[in-house]
Amino acid sequence: MYYVPADEKKQYDYITYPRQFVTYRWYKPLITTLLMMIFTLALLILIVVGGSMMGRIELGLSTEEFIKLAKGGYDSMDLSSITGILINLVAVSVMIPALMLARAIVRDRTWASYSSSRGGWDMGLYIKCQLIAIIVISCPIVGRHIYMHDYSAPDMNFSRVALILILIFGPLQCIAEEYVFRGLFTQTLGSWFRIPIVAIILAALPFVVLHPYNNLGKISILLSGIGFGLAAWIGRGIEASSAMHIGNNLIIFLTEMLGMISSSGEVEKQDVIFSFIIEGIYILIIFILSKKTHWFDKVRKNDAEIFNSKINAKRSAKAQKRARKGGRSYSGDVQSKAADYSQTADSAETGAYGAESSSPSSSQTGTSGASSSAGNPASSASRRSGGRSGSYQGKHFKH
């Protein structure tokens, strides 16, 4: 583990991070998106079949009634039943395995790069961000509903199984949306335009389409989508945006199960203002932490360096094999490069953890040669790819 050097922060920009990989091509994310949609559709068919059977057993629904319930949006959402959880949460969560399968086929970059530009998902960082989100977002939501309504006793008409499923698939639903809308869509647009704020705004538009609200609700979802993108950009990964997303949605899911609120696609002006304020405060806190602490500067491993080294080693080995088959002599310089690529791939994997500086300041000032070398994916990728990778210029509601 090491800290991002002060003069190399752009090379660890989460929004434009896909360009650090030597296999990057502008069209590959389109192929990944298409494959993900195909896999998601296949998994949704299984959910519809299983949900229809569960609906018949649990709620006595016919297939037609189940499909009508699934199309009803938030106004017909029922999270107190296993059937309702399958329709509303599991159906979105399947985007995670769908995206994993699509990436494994295209293989244009690592799975860790979807999570962050710091070497993958950081659970410790996520937990810290989630605690902040609970205080800043979840508690005000509950307090507002208690203040605005008189609750004599919650209507707890849900099973323990349903509660367990909510606690599992509630966060997964939010994280799935972050992987797709921030990890795939925002990073794709960022790699095309190389202007993070433009990518963040454009990626928020399809996020609005996914949520069946009225016009005011769509405005609020647009603002939330931009907020999630900003949190991911500031935090160099989706841990902060996922915590923000979960802090809003999970508390809404639980209060619905308790009968404190009811789902609706109709959003009022005060709801939009309230959501904008609490989410704005959370983003401000994340921004201050990014300036005052090193929470978002800790790089677990340089996955771009490791990936690029392995790819170039494979390419060099293939070139050597073709040269031998053609009866041509293979130059010692190329052979040494092949050996160097293999050695770099091995050392990058182990050195990413052992090459950290003794303090954050030493990493940022570049006094530690090991950290500075391991922390520069752009320069190493450029050397190995011939410079191809380039450089950087009343109610609340669910998201």
matplotlib code that plots the C-alpha trace (Angstrom):
import matplotlib.pyplot as plt

x = [0.0, 1.2, -0.2, -0.9, 2.0, 1.0, 2.2, 0.4, -3.1, -4.6, -3.3, -5.4, -8.5, -11.4, -13.6, -10.9, -9.1, -9.9, -7.5, -4.6, -4.9, -3.0, -6.0, -8.3, -10.2, -13.1, -15.6, -14.9, -17.2, -20.0, -19.5, -19.3, -22.6, -24.3, -23.2, -24.2, -27.7, -28.0, -26.9, -29.1, -32.1, -31.4, -31.1, -34.3, -36.2, -35.1, -36.3, -39.7, -40.2, -39.1, -40.9, -44.1, -44.0, -43.2, -46.0, -48.4, -47.3, -46.9, -49.5, -51.8, -51.0, -51.6, -48.9, -50.8, -51.2, -47.5, -46.5, -48.9, -47.3, -43.8, -44.8, -46.5, -43.4, -43.0, -46.7, -47.2, -43.9, -44.2, -41.0, -42.7, -43.0, -40.3, -42.1, -41.8, -38.1, -37.5, -39.2, -37.6, -34.2, -32.9, -33.9, -31.5, -28.7, -28.2, -26.5, -23.4, -22.8, -24.0, -21.3, -18.7, -19.4, -19.4, -16.0, -14.5, -15.4, -14.2, -11.2, -10.3, -9.4, -9.6, -12.7, -10.9, -10.9, -14.7, -14.5, -11.8, -8.5, -6.8, -6.7, -10.2, -12.9, -11.7, -14.0, -12.4, -13.0, -16.6, -17.4, -16.1, -18.1, -21.2, -21.1, -21.0, -23.9, -26.0, -25.5, -25.9, -28.5, -30.3, -31.0, -32.4, -34.8, -36.1, -36.4, -38.3, -40.9, -41.3, -41.7, -44.2, -46.4, -48.0, -47.0, -48.8, -47.3, -45.4, -47.2, -44.6, -46.3, -43.1, -41.3, -37.8, -36.8, -38.0, -36.0, -32.8, -33.3, -33.7, -30.5, -28.7, -30.2, -30.9, -27.2, -26.5, -29.2, -27.5, -24.0, -25.1, -26.4, -23.1, -21.1, -23.2, -23.8, -20.6, -18.2, -19.3, -21.3, -19.5, -16.0, -16.9, -18.0, -15.0, -12.6, -14.2, -14.4, -11.7, -13.7, -15.0, -17.8, -19.3, -19.2, -20.8, -23.7, -24.3, -24.2, -26.9, -29.4, -29.9, -30.0, -33.1, -34.8, -34.4, -36.6, -40.4, -41.1, -43.1, -41.2, -40.1, -38.9, -36.9, -35.2, -34.3, -33.0, -30.9, -29.4, -28.7, -27.1, -24.8, -24.1, -23.2, -20.9, -19.2, -18.7, -17.1, -14.9, -13.7, -13.2, -11.5, -14.0, -17.5, -17.2, -18.2, -21.0, -22.3, -22.4, -24.4, -26.8, -27.2, -27.6, -30.7, -32.3, -31.8, -33.4, -36.4, -36.7, -36.7, -39.2, -41.5, -41.4, -42.3, -45.2, -43.9, -44.0, -45.5, -43.9, -45.0, -43.8, -45.2, -42.6, -43.2, -41.1, -40.1, -38.9, -36.6, -35.2, -34.7, -32.9, -30.7, -29.6, -28.7, -26.9, -25.1, -23.9, -22.6, -20.7, -19.2, -17.9, -16.4, -14.7, -13.3, -12.0, -10.3, -8.4, -7.6, -7.0, -5.5, -8.6, -8.9, -5.2, -4.3, -3.5, -3.8, -2.2, -1.4, -3.8, -3.1, 0.6, 0.2, -2.4, -0.3, 2.8, 1.1, -0.5, 2.7, 4.6, 2.0, 2.3, 6.1, 6.0, 3.6, 5.8, 8.8, 6.8, 5.8, 9.3, 10.6, 7.9, 8.9, 12.5, 13.6, 16.1, 14.5, 16.6, 18.1, 16.6, 13.1, 13.9, 15.2, 12.0, 9.9, 11.9, 11.6, 7.8, 7.5, 9.7, 7.8, 4.5, 5.7, 7.4, 4.4, 2.1, 4.3, 5.8, 2.5, 2.1, 5.7, 6.8, 4.9, 6.6, 7.0, 4.7, 2.1, 4.3, 7.3, 5.1, 3.8, 7.1, 8.6, 11.4, 10.6, 11.7, 9.8, 6.5, 6.9, 7.7, 4.9, 2.5, 2.7, 0.5, 0.4, 4.1, 4.7, 1.8, 3.0, 6.5, 5.2, 2.6, 4.8, 3.1, -0.4, -2.2, -1.7, -2.0, -4.8, -5.7, -43.2, -41.7, -38.4, -37.8, -35.4, -32.7]
y = [0.0, 3.5, 7.0, 8.8, 11.1, 14.8, 15.3, 12.1, 12.6, 13.0, 9.5, 8.1, 10.0, 7.5, 9.0, 8.7, 5.7, 3.2, 5.0, 3.8, 0.3, -0.6, -2.6, 0.4, 1.1, 3.5, 0.9, -1.8, -0.3, -0.5, -4.2, -4.6, -2.7, -4.8, -8.1, -6.9, -6.0, -9.5, -11.3, -9.0, -9.9, -13.6, -13.3, -11.3, -14.0, -16.4, -14.0, -13.5, -17.3, -17.7, -14.6, -15.8, -19.1, -17.4, -14.9, -17.8, -19.6, -16.5, -14.1, -16.2, -14.2, -15.4, -14.8, -11.9, -10.3, -10.8, -9.1, -6.2, -5.9, -5.8, -3.0, -0.9, 1.0, 2.5, 2.9, -0.9, -1.7, -4.2, -4.9, -6.9, -9.9, -12.1, -11.7, -7.9, -8.1, -10.3, -7.8, -4.6, -5.5, -8.8, -7.8, -4.8, -6.7, -9.1, -6.3, -7.1, -10.7, -9.6, -6.9, -9.3, -11.8, -9.1, -7.7, -11.3, -11.7, -8.3, -8.2, -4.6, -3.8, -5.2, -5.7, -3.7, -0.6, -0.5, -0.2, 2.4, 3.7, 2.7, -1.0, -2.2, -2.0, -0.8, -2.2, -0.1, 3.1, 2.1, 1.5, 4.9, 6.6, 4.5, 5.7, 9.3, 8.6, 7.1, 10.3, 12.8, 11.1, 8.2, 9.8, 13.0, 11.0, 9.0, 12.1, 14.0, 11.3, 11.0, 14.8, 15.1, 12.1, 10.7, 7.1, 5.2, 1.8, 0.5, -2.0, -4.8, -7.2, -8.8, -12.0, -12.5, -13.9, -10.7, -8.6, -10.6, -10.4, -6.6, -6.3, -8.3, -7.1, -3.5, -2.6, -4.9, -3.1, 0.3, -1.1, -2.7, 0.7, 2.3, -0.3, 0.2, 4.0, 5.2, 2.3, 1.6, 4.5, 7.4, 5.9, 5.2, 8.8, 10.0, 8.0, 9.4, 13.1, 13.3, 15.9, 14.3, 16.8, 16.3, 12.5, 12.8, 14.8, 12.7, 9.5, 10.8, 11.0, 7.2, 7.0, 9.1, 6.8, 3.9, 5.6, 6.0, 9.3, 12.4, 15.4, 16.7, 13.3, 13.0, 16.4, 15.1, 11.8, 13.8, 15.8, 12.6, 11.0, 13.9, 13.8, 10.1, 10.8, 13.7, 11.4, 8.7, 11.3, 12.9, 9.5, 7.9, 5.0, 4.0, 3.3, 6.9, 7.0, 3.5, 4.6, 7.7, 5.6, 2.9, 5.6, 6.9, 3.7, 1.2, 3.4, 3.9, 0.2, -0.5, 2.3, 0.9, -2.5, -0.9, 0.8, 4.3, 5.4, 4.2, 4.1, 6.5, 7.9, 11.3, 13.6, 17.1, 20.2, 20.0, 16.4, 17.6, 20.4, 18.1, 15.4, 18.1, 19.5, 16.3, 14.8, 18.1, 18.1, 14.6, 15.5, 18.5, 16.4, 13.9, 16.8, 18.2, 14.8, 14.4, 17.6, 17.2, 13.4, 10.6, 8.5, 8.5, 8.5, 5.0, 2.8, -0.9, -2.1, -0.6, -2.8, -0.9, -1.4, -5.1, -5.6, -3.7, -5.6, -9.0, -8.0, -6.7, -9.8, -12.0, -9.8, -10.1, -13.8, -14.2, -12.0, -14.2, -17.3, -15.9, -14.9, -18.4, -20.0, -17.7, -18.8, -15.3, -14.6, -12.9, -10.0, -10.1, -6.7, -8.0, -11.1, -9.0, -6.9, -10.0, -11.1, -7.5, -7.5, -10.8, -9.6, -6.3, -8.1, -10.2, -7.4, -5.1, -7.5, -7.9, -4.4, -2.6, -3.7, -3.5, -0.3, 2.2, 5.1, 5.5, 8.4, 10.1, 13.1, 11.1, 9.4, 12.7, 14.4, 11.5, 10.8, 7.1, 5.8, 2.5, 4.2, 6.7, 4.0, 1.8, 4.7, 5.8, 3.7, 6.2, 6.5, 2.7, 2.0, 4.6, 3.0, -0.4, 0.6, 3.0, 6.0, 5.0, 5.4, 9.2, 11.8, 13.7, 17.1, 14.5, 11.5, 10.6, 8.4, 5.8, 6.4]
z = [0.0, -0.8, -1.2, -4.4, -5.2, -5.3, -8.9, -10.2, -8.9, -12.5, -13.3, -10.5, -11.6, -11.2, -14.0, -16.7, -15.3, -18.1, -20.3, -18.1, -19.5, -22.7, -24.0, -23.9, -27.1, -27.2, -28.5, -25.9, -23.2, -25.8, -26.2, -22.4, -22.0, -24.7, -23.1, -19.6, -20.9, -22.5, -19.3, -17.1, -19.3, -19.0, -15.2, -15.1, -16.9, -14.2, -11.6, -13.3, -13.4, -9.8, -8.6, -10.3, -8.5, -5.2, -5.8, -6.4, -3.2, -0.9, -2.1, -4.3, -7.4, -10.9, -13.5, -14.9, -11.5, -10.7, -14.0, -13.2, -9.8, -11.3, -13.7, -11.0, -10.0, -6.6, -6.0, -5.9, -4.2, -1.3, 0.6, 3.4, 1.1, -0.4, -3.8, -3.5, -2.6, -5.7, -8.0, -6.6, -5.2, -6.5, -10.1, -9.8, -7.9, -10.8, -12.7, -10.7, -11.9, -15.4, -15.5, -14.1, -16.9, -19.6, -18.3, -18.2, -21.9, -23.2, -20.8, -21.6, -17.9, -14.4, -12.3, -9.6, -11.8, -11.7, -7.9, -7.7, -9.1, -5.9, -6.5, -5.9, -3.2, 0.2, 2.8, 5.6, 3.6, 2.8, 6.5, 7.5, 4.7, 5.6, 9.2, 8.0, 5.6, 8.5, 10.6, 7.8, 5.6, 7.4, 10.7, 9.3, 7.0, 10.0, 12.1, 9.4, 9.1, 12.8, 13.1, 10.3, 11.2, 14.3, 14.7, 17.5, 16.7, 13.6, 11.5, 11.4, 9.1, 7.6, 8.1, 9.5, 6.1, 4.4, 6.9, 6.3, 2.5, 2.8, 4.8, 2.1, -1.2, -0.1, -0.1, -3.1, -5.1, -4.4, -5.1, -8.3, -9.5, -8.6, -10.5, -13.6, -13.6, -12.0, -12.7, -16.3, -17.7, -16.0, -16.6, -20.2, -20.9, -18.9, -21.0, -24.2, -23.3, -20.6, -18.8, -15.5, -14.8, -18.2, -17.8, -14.4, -15.7, -18.8, -16.8, -14.5, -17.4, -17.8, -14.0, -14.1, -16.6, -14.2, -11.6, -12.3, -10.5, -11.5, -12.9, -9.5, -8.6, -11.8, -11.0, -7.6, -9.0, -11.6, -8.7, -6.7, -9.7, -10.1, -6.4, -6.5, -9.4, -7.5, -4.5, -6.7, -8.4, -5.1, -3.4, -6.4, -6.2, -5.5, -1.8, -0.9, -3.5, -2.4, 1.2, 0.2, -1.9, 0.8, 3.5, 1.6, 0.3, 3.0, 5.7, 3.3, 2.8, 6.5, 7.4, 4.7, 6.3, 9.6, 8.0, 8.8, 5.2, 1.9, -1.5, -4.1, -7.4, -6.5, -5.1, -3.7, -3.7, 0.0, -0.6, -3.3, -1.2, 1.8, -0.2, -1.9, 1.5, 3.2, 0.2, -0.4, 3.2, 2.8, -0.4, 1.3, 4.2, 1.7, -0.1, 3.1, 4.1, 0.7, 1.4, 5.1, 5.3, 3.2, 3.2, -0.6, -1.4, -0.2, -3.1, -2.3, -5.5, -8.9, -10.9, -14.1, -13.9, -13.1, -15.9, -18.5, -17.6, -18.1, -21.3, -22.8, -21.6, -23.5, -26.6, -26.5, -26.1, -29.0, -31.2, -30.3, -31.2, -34.5, -35.3, -34.6, -36.7, -39.6, -39.3, -38.4, -35.6, -32.6, -31.4, -27.9, -27.2, -27.6, -25.6, -22.8, -23.0, -22.7, -19.6, -18.2, -18.7, -16.9, -14.1, -13.8, -13.6, -10.7, -8.9, -9.4, -7.7, -4.6, -4.7, -4.6, -1.0, 0.2, -1.6, 0.4, 2.0, 5.7, 5.7, 3.4, 2.9, 1.7, -0.9, -2.2, -2.4, -4.3, -1.8, -1.9, -5.2, -4.8, -4.1, -6.9, -9.4, -8.3, -8.3, -11.9, -14.0, -16.9, -17.4, -17.2, -19.5, -21.9, -22.0, -22.6, -25.2, -27.1, -25.7, -26.9, -23.6, -23.7, -20.9, -19.1, -20.0, 3.8, 2.3, 1.1, -1.9, -3.2, -5.8]

ax = plt.figure().add_subplot(projection="3d")
ax.plot(x, y, z, "-o")
ax.set_aspect("equal")
plt.show()
